Amino acid sequence: MARLDKDSSLTALSRKVEGVHAAWELGQGRVDPQVLEDVQRILERTSSRRELSAEHTVIGFFGATGSGKSTLFNAVVGKELARSATRRPTTSTAQAAVWGEAGSQELLDWLQVKNATVMDESAEDAVEALNSAQVPVKTGIWNKVKSSVGRGSTVTAHGGLILLDLPDFDSIEASNRVIVERMVSMVDVLVWVVDPQKYADAVIHDDFIAPLSQHGGVMLAVLNQADRLEEAEIPHVLDSLKLLLAQDGLSGSLLAQPLAVSARTGYNINRLREVLGRVAVEKSAAVSRIAADIDSARENLQHHDGGGMPDGITGTSTRTLENKLYSASGAPQVVKAAGDTYKLHAAQSTGWIPTRWLLSMRKDPLKRLHLHQDHDGEPISKSSLPPQSAGQKANMSSALRDFASMSSEGTGEPWSHSIRQAARSCEDELPNALERAIATTHYRAEKKQWWWHLFNAIQWIGIIGALVGLLWLTGLFVAQYFQIQLPEPPTVEGFPLPVPTLLVVTGLLLGVVIAMLGRLVTAVGHRMYAKKIERQIFANISEVAQNYVVHPVREELDRRERFVEALDSARD
């Protein structure tokens, strides 16, 4: 038995189904849950129908109470199968007439139809009769005029048919409406049977036909009880029905133009059989119904995709995010502390030695933050960075919102919402990540520079010289006090001061000058060091921004792009 998914000609349909299924999966948690549920039902119905008989076409007769639907069903079948009477509602279960028994039972089980009658005429005999175009066919659904196939044409595959008479959709029995709504979504071809009195009934148009406006290729409108109209009135009523169908969105897309028939007199019954028989022989209705369902699902998903492609992640938006996170993390304060630590250690190495003890009383700013050790990028147990203030937290949240807004610009809900959610998906973890980015930076502010050693050596030379001169002068003073005759201290040619005094003055002056020069060089080194630390912290924070914000947003944008591509692949 052939199945719909085995036909190589259905590659395009398979691609459409796969596209909608991929879009449905990508839309989880993004698209309206009710829309996803509707699409899921269509996909499940499509999957089930493709596994069932491709030889059979399922045609359902739908109509309101009093439309003569069951009587018309009997007239088309040629047998009294469906119960028709003046008591309403008459039909409470689906009644099936089956041509081509082989493979039909699985289809009937799927349809949940228990009342089925296998017709005496087989599908194979009917097709053979059609191919000969000269053998009269028994009264029934296969009694098609030669023009429906064409003299000399050939039906290359055997066709089967399941014709269903269904309960009234406006029945007072709630269970009947449930059956009708289920069958509307399952049959291959929908025949809407209306009567001259209620063909404009809002229930059939608003609740059933209009929502299936994309299914015009597998729908047929039949105006029954035409015998109640004057012959001249029939065209006008049909025109009115066409207008209503056009308002439902079915203009120019019906399986056939609305057909006026009379089950009681037999008016146009053969023509209706011809239309339905052609559908059964062509065996394309099931595929057309699936294609219409998939198109409906695709448009439903596309209607809820927000429209337009977002601007995405740009260099400007990323740099703006990084700058705002840098400020919100407290990094500028840490850079200042690192710079102050650098100046402190530089002064301790190059400052005037007699005053260096004062610097030892100052606390190392990085030590206060527990950032004085080099962690080489390894995780740290703790730091003493102050917790984020309310203002910093607000600035961080603002940075995430602004980045999400810039990245989602150009698209609407629900994807703009999901992009914003992605941007904030790691917001709770972000403060700790920013702290680690700061704490694992290589500071090494206490590492002595080469010029520190040079200036320190000069300072010690100066202080030692001053001390030697001071001791020399002290010795001369003591000797003079005890009236001990000592030679006069030597002098340096060109200098009026004796060598001991010159040593004291030169040593002290050298220490002060080197200290002042050291402050100037330290200022330059401080700026260079602060810039270096700023670059390192910024690089670490940029990495955090990429991992905790940009990457989740990029994944969501990629998901959005794949969603659109999947829908595009499901187009004709």
C-alpha positions in Angstrom: 0.0 0.0 0.0 1.4 3.4 -1.0 1.9 6.0 1.7 2.1 9.7 1.2 5.6 10.0 2.5 6.9 7.4 0.0 6.2 9.4 -3.2 9.4 11.1 -4.6 7.2 13.8 -6.1 6.4 15.0 -2.5 10.0 16.2 -1.8 8.8 19.9 -1.8 6.0 19.1 0.6 8.5 17.2 2.9 10.7 20.2 2.8 7.9 22.5 3.8 6.9 20.1 6.7 10.5 20.0 7.9 10.7 23.7 7.7 7.6 24.3 9.8 8.7 21.6 12.3 12.1 23.3 12.6 10.5 26.7 13.1 8.1 25.2 15.7 11.0 23.8 17.7 12.9 27.1 17.5 9.9 29.0 18.5 9.5 27.1 21.8 9.4 29.6 24.7 9.3 32.5 22.2 6.1 32.3 20.2 2.6 32.4 21.8 2.0 28.9 23.4 -1.4 28.7 21.8 0.1 29.2 18.4 2.7 26.5 19.1 0.0 24.2 20.3 -2.0 24.7 17.1 1.0 24.1 14.9 1.9 21.0 16.9 -1.6 19.6 16.2 -1.1 20.3 12.5 2.3 18.6 12.5 0.9 15.6 14.3 -2.0 15.3 11.9 0.3 15.7 9.0 2.7 13.0 10.3 -0.2 10.6 10.8 -1.8 11.2 7.5 1.4 10.8 5.6 1.8 7.3 7.1 -1.7 6.3 5.9 -3.0 5.2 2.6 -2.2 7.5 -0.3 -4.7 5.6 -2.5 -7.7 7.0 -0.6 -9.2 10.4 -0.6 -11.3 11.3 2.4 -14.2 13.6 1.6 -16.4 14.9 4.4 -19.9 16.4 4.1 -20.4 19.2 6.6 -23.6 21.2 7.0 -26.1 22.8 9.4 -29.2 21.2 10.7 -31.8 21.0 7.9 -29.4 21.5 5.1 -30.2 18.0 3.7 -26.7 16.9 4.1 -27.5 13.2 4.8 -30.0 13.1 2.1 -27.4 14.5 -0.3 -24.9 11.9 0.9 -27.3 9.1 0.1 -28.0 10.6 -3.3 -24.3 10.8 -4.2 -23.6 7.3 -2.8 -26.6 5.8 -4.5 -27.7 4.0 -1.4 -29.6 4.8 1.8 -26.6 4.7 4.2 -27.1 7.8 6.2 -30.2 8.3 8.4 -32.3 11.2 7.3 -35.5 12.3 8.9 -37.5 15.2 10.1 -36.3 14.7 13.7 -33.2 16.8 14.4 -30.4 16.3 14.9 -30.5 13.1 12.8 -26.8 12.3 12.3 -25.0 11.8 15.6 -22.0 9.8 14.4 -19.9 9.8 11.3 -21.1 7.5 8.5 -18.6 6.3 5.9 -19.0 4.9 2.4 -15.8 3.2 1.2 -14.6 2.5 -2.3 -11.4 0.4 -2.3 -11.4 -1.6 0.9 -7.6 -2.4 0.8 -5.8 0.0 3.1 -9.0 1.9 4.2 -9.3 0.4 7.7 -6.2 2.1 9.1 -7.5 5.4 7.7 -10.9 4.8 9.3 -9.3 3.9 12.6 -7.4 7.1 12.5 -10.6 9.0 11.7 -12.3 7.2 14.5 -15.1 6.2 12.2 -16.8 2.9 13.1 -19.9 3.1 10.9 -18.4 2.2 7.5 -20.0 0.5 4.5 -17.8 -1.0 1.7 -19.5 -0.4 -1.6 -20.0 -3.2 -4.1 -18.2 -1.3 -6.8 -14.4 -1.6 -6.2 -12.0 1.2 -6.9 -10.1 -0.9 -9.4 -13.2 -1.6 -11.5 -14.2 2.0 -11.4 -10.8 3.1 -12.7 -10.8 0.5 -15.4 -14.2 1.7 -16.6 -13.0 5.3 -16.6 -9.9 4.3 -18.6 -12.0 2.6 -21.3 -14.3 5.7 -21.5 -16.9 3.5 -23.2 -18.1 1.1 -20.6 -21.1 2.4 -18.6 -20.3 2.6 -14.9 -22.8 1.6 -12.3 -24.7 4.3 -10.5 -22.6 5.8 -7.8 -19.7 8.1 -7.0 -17.7 6.8 -10.0 -20.4 7.6 -12.6 -18.4 10.4 -14.1 -19.1 11.8 -17.6 -16.4 11.3 -20.1 -15.5 15.0 -20.1 -14.2 14.7 -16.5 -11.4 12.5 -17.7 -11.3 13.0 -21.4 -11.6 10.5 -24.2 -8.5 8.5 -24.5 -7.0 9.7 -21.2 -5.5 7.2 -18.8 -5.7 7.0 -15.0 -2.3 5.5 -14.2 -3.0 4.6 -10.5 -5.9 3.0 -8.8 -7.9 5.4 -6.6 -9.9 4.9 -3.4 -12.5 7.0 -1.7 -13.9 7.4 1.8 -17.0 9.6 1.8 -18.2 10.8 5.2 -21.6 12.1 6.4 -20.9 14.0 9.5 -23.1 15.4 12.3 -24.6 18.9 12.1 -22.1 21.5 13.2 -24.9 23.5 14.8 -26.4 20.6 16.7 -27.7 21.0 20.2 -25.6 18.0 21.1 -22.2 19.4 22.2 -20.6 16.1 21.3 -21.6 16.5 17.7 -19.8 19.8 17.4 -16.7 18.2 18.8 -16.9 15.5 16.1 -17.3 18.1 13.4 -14.4 20.2 14.7 -12.1 17.2 14.8 -13.1 16.0 11.3 -12.7 19.5 9.8 -9.0 19.2 10.7 -8.6 15.6 9.4 -10.5 15.0 6.2 -8.8 15.7 2.8 -11.7 17.5 1.2 -14.4 19.5 2.9 -17.8 19.8 1.2 -19.9 22.5 2.8 -23.6 21.7 2.3 -25.8 24.8 2.6 -29.5 25.4 1.8 -31.2 28.5 0.4 -32.5 29.6 3.8 -29.3 29.4 5.8 -26.4 29.7 3.3 -25.4 33.0 4.9 -25.4 31.6 8.4 -22.6 33.3 10.4 -21.8 30.1 12.2 -20.5 28.2 9.1 -18.8 31.3 7.7 -17.2 32.7 10.8 -16.4 29.5 12.8 -15.5 27.2 10.0 -15.0 28.5 6.5 -13.1 31.8 7.2 -10.5 30.2 9.5 -9.8 27.8 6.7 -9.4 30.4 4.0 -6.1 28.9 2.9 -7.7 25.6 2.3 -9.8 26.7 -0.7 -8.1 24.1 -2.9 -9.7 21.3 -0.9 -13.1 22.9 -0.3 -16.3 22.8 -2.2 -19.5 24.7 -1.5 -22.8 22.9 -2.5 -26.1 24.7 -2.4 -28.6 21.9 -1.7 -32.4 22.0 -2.0 -32.2 24.0 -5.2 -35.6 22.7 -6.0 -37.0 25.1 -3.5 -35.9 28.0 -5.7 -37.3 29.2 -9.0 -34.9 28.4 -11.8 -34.2 32.1 -12.4 -33.3 32.5 -8.7 -30.6 29.9 -8.6 -27.8 32.1 -10.3 -28.5 35.0 -8.0 -28.3 32.8 -4.9 -25.1 31.2 -6.2 -23.7 34.7 -6.8 -24.6 35.7 -3.3 -22.9 32.6 -2.0 -19.8 33.3 -4.1 -19.6 36.8 -2.6 -19.8 35.4 1.0 -17.1 32.9 0.2 -14.9 35.7 -1.2 -15.4 37.7 2.0 -14.3 34.5 3.8 -11.0 34.7 1.8 -11.8 32.0 -0.7 -12.2 34.0 -3.9 -10.8 32.1 -6.8 -9.4 29.3 -4.7 -12.2 26.8 -4.4 -11.9 23.2 -5.6 -14.8 24.1 -7.9 -17.3 26.9 -8.1 -20.3 26.7 -5.8 -22.7 24.1 -7.2 -26.5 24.1 -6.9 -28.0 20.6 -6.5 -31.1 18.9 -5.3 -30.9 15.6 -3.5 -34.7 15.2 -3.7 -35.0 15.6 -7.5 -31.5 14.5 -8.5 -30.7 17.9 -10.0 -26.9 18.2 -10.7 -26.2 15.1 -8.6 -24.2 13.5 -11.5 -22.2 16.7 -11.8 -21.4 16.6 -8.1 -20.3 13.0 -8.5 -18.1 14.0 -11.4 -16.3 16.6 -9.3 -15.8 14.3 -6.4 -14.9 11.4 -8.6 -12.2 13.5 -10.3 -10.8 14.4 -7.0 -10.6 10.8 -5.9 -9.0 9.6 -9.2 -6.4 12.4 -9.1 -5.4 11.4 -5.5 -3.9 14.8 -4.9 -6.4 16.1 -2.3 -4.6 14.5 0.7 -1.3 16.2 -0.4 -3.2 19.5 -1.1 -4.8 19.4 2.3 -1.4 18.7 4.1 0.1 21.5 2.0 -2.7 23.9 3.0 -2.3 22.9 6.7 1.4 23.5 6.6 1.0 26.9 4.8 -1.5 27.8 7.5 0.9 26.8 10.2 3.7 28.6 8.6 1.7 31.9 8.2 0.6 31.5 11.8 4.1 31.2 13.0 5.3 34.0 10.7 2.5 36.3 12.0 3.9 35.9 15.5 7.6 36.2 14.7 7.8 39.9 15.3 8.5 40.9 11.7 11.8 42.2 10.4 15.4 41.2 11.1 17.0 42.8 14.2 20.1 45.0 13.8 22.1 42.5 15.7 25.3 42.9 17.6 27.6 45.7 16.4 31.0 46.9 17.5 29.4 50.1 18.8 26.8 48.3 21.0 29.5 45.9 22.3 31.9 48.7 23.2 29.1 50.7 24.9 28.2 47.6 26.9 31.9 47.0 28.0 32.3 50.7 29.0 29.2 50.7 31.1 30.1 47.4 32.8 33.6 48.7 33.4 32.1 51.7 35.2 29.5 49.7 37.1 32.0 47.2 38.3 34.0 49.7 40.4 37.0 49.2 38.2 37.9 52.9 38.0 38.3 53.0 41.8 40.5 49.9 41.7 42.6 51.5 39.0 43.0 54.5 41.2 44.0 52.3 44.2 46.5 50.5 42.0 48.0 53.8 40.9 48.2 55.0 44.5 49.9 51.8 45.4 52.4 52.4 42.7 53.1 55.9 43.9 53.5 54.6 47.5 56.1 52.0 46.5 57.9 54.4 44.2 58.1 57.0 47.0 59.3 54.3 49.5 62.1 53.5 47.0 63.1 56.9 45.7 61.9 59.4 48.4 64.2 61.3 50.8 65.5 58.7 53.2 64.9 60.7 56.4 61.2 61.0 55.7 60.6 57.5 54.3 59.5 56.3 57.8 56.5 58.5 57.4 55.4 56.5 54.3 55.6 53.2 56.2 52.6 54.4 58.2 50.4 54.6 55.1 48.3 51.5 54.2 48.8 49.9 50.8 45.5 50.6 48.9 45.7 47.2 47.0 46.3 45.4 50.3 43.2 46.9 51.7 41.4 45.3 48.8 43.3 42.0 49.0 44.5 42.6 45.5 48.2 42.9 46.2 49.0 39.3 45.3 49.4 38.0 41.8 46.8 35.3 41.1 47.9 34.6 37.5 44.3 34.5 36.5 43.4 31.7 38.8 40.1 31.7 40.8 40.3 33.6 44.1 38.7 32.7 47.4 37.7 36.2 48.2 38.6 39.9 47.7 37.7 42.9 49.8 36.2 44.8 46.9 33.2 46.7 48.2 29.8 45.2 47.2 28.0 46.9 44.3 26.1 49.9 45.4 22.5 50.4 44.4 23.7 52.9 41.8 26.2 50.5 40.3 23.6 47.8 40.1 21.2 50.1 38.4 23.9 51.1 35.9 24.7 47.4 35.2 21.0 46.7 34.5 20.8 49.7 32.3 23.8 48.5 30.4 22.2 45.2 29.7 18.9 46.8 28.7 20.6 49.2 26.3 22.6 46.4 24.7 19.5 44.3 24.3 17.6 47.2 22.8 20.3 48.0 20.3 20.7 44.3 19.4 16.9 43.7 18.9 16.2 47.0 17.1 14.2 46.3 13.9 12.2 43.3 15.2 9.1 43.1 17.4 7.7 40.7 19.9 8.1 38.0 20.9 11.8 37.9 19.7 12.7 41.3 21.0 11.5 40.1 24.4 13.5 36.9 24.1 16.6 38.9 23.1 16.2 41.1 26.2 15.8 37.9 28.3 19.0 36.5 26.8 20.9 39.7 27.7 19.8 39.4 31.3 20.0 35.6 31.6 23.3 35.8 33.6 22.5 39.0 35.4 22.7 37.4 38.9 26.1 35.9 38.1 27.5 39.0 36.6 28.6 40.9 39.8 30.8 38.0 40.9 32.2 37.5 37.4 33.1 41.2 37.3 34.8 40.9 40.7 36.8 38.0 39.5 37.8 39.9 36.4 39.2 42.7 38.6 40.7 40.5 41.2 42.7 38.2 38.8 44.4 41.1 37.0 48.2 41.1 37.2 48.9 44.2 39.4 52.5 43.8 40.6 52.5 47.4 41.8 55.2 46.6 44.4 57.7 45.3 41.8 60.6 47.7 41.8 61.5 49.5 38.5 65.1 49.8 37.4 65.1 53.5 38.0 63.8 53.0 41.6 67.1 51.1 42.3 69.2 53.9 40.7 67.4 56.7 42.6 67.6 54.7 45.8 71.3 54.2 45.4 71.9 57.9 44.8 69.7 58.7 47.9 71.9 56.4 50.0 75.1 57.9 48.6 73.8 61.3 49.5 72.7 60.4 53.0 75.9 58.5 53.7 77.9 61.5 52.5 75.9 63.8 54.7 76.3 61.5 57.6 80.1 61.3 57.0 80.3 65.1 56.9 78.1 65.4 60.0 80.3 63.0 61.9 83.4 64.8 60.7 82.1 68.1 61.9 81.0 66.6 65.2 84.5 65.2 65.7 86.1 68.6 65.0 83.6 70.2 67.5 84.4 67.7 70.2 88.2 68.1 69.6 87.9 71.8 69.9 85.8 71.5 73.0 88.5 69.4 74.7 91.1 71.8 73.2 92.6 69.0 71.1 94.6 70.5 68.3 93.6 69.0 64.9 94.5 70.1 61.4 92.1 72.3 59.6 89.6 70.3 57.5 90.5 70.4 53.8 88.6 72.4 51.3 87.9 71.9 47.7 89.3 74.4 45.3 86.6 76.8 44.3 84.4 76.1 47.3 84.7 78.2 50.4 83.2 75.6 52.6 85.4 72.9 54.2 84.9 69.3 53.0 82.9 68.1 56.0 80.4 70.9 55.6 80.4 70.4 51.9 79.6 66.7 52.4 76.6 67.6 54.7 75.2 70.2 52.3 75.8 68.2 49.2 74.3 65.0 50.7 71.2 66.7 52.0 70.7 68.7 48.8 71.3 65.6 46.7 68.6 63.7 48.6 66.1 66.5 48.2 66.8 67.0 44.5 66.6 63.2 43.8 63.4 63.0 45.8 61.8 65.8 43.8 63.1 64.3 40.5 61.7 60.9 41.7 58.3 62.5 42.2 58.3 63.8 38.6 59.4 60.4 37.2 56.9 58.6 39.4 54.1 60.8 38.1 54.9 59.6 34.5 55.3 56.0 35.6 52.1 56.2 37.6 50.1 57.3 34.5 51.7 54.5 32.4 51.1 51.9 35.1 47.5 53.0 35.6 46.8 52.8 31.9 48.3 49.3 31.8 46.1 48.1 34.7 43.1 49.8 33.1 43.7 47.9 29.8 44.1 44.6 31.6 40.9 45.1 33.7 39.0 46.3 30.6 40.2 43.2 28.7 39.0 40.9 31.5 35.7 42.7 31.8 35.3 42.5 28.0 35.7 38.8 28.2 33.0 38.7 31.0 30.7 40.8 28.8 31.2 38.4 25.9 30.6 35.2 27.9 27.7 36.5 30.1 25.9 38.9 27.8 27.0 39.0 24.2 27.2 35.2 23.7 23.6 34.5 25.0 22.3 37.4 22.9 24.2 36.1 19.8 22.7 32.6 20.4 19.2 34.1 20.5 19.8 36.1 17.4 21.1 33.0 15.6 18.0 31.2 16.8 15.9 34.0 15.4 17.7 33.8 12.1 17.3 30.0 11.9 13.6 30.4 12.7 13.2 32.8 9.8 15.2 30.5 7.5 13.1 27.5 8.5 9.9 29.5 7.6 11.4 30.6 4.3 12.3 27.0 3.5 8.6 26.1 4.1 7.4 28.4 1.3 6.3 27.2 -2.1 
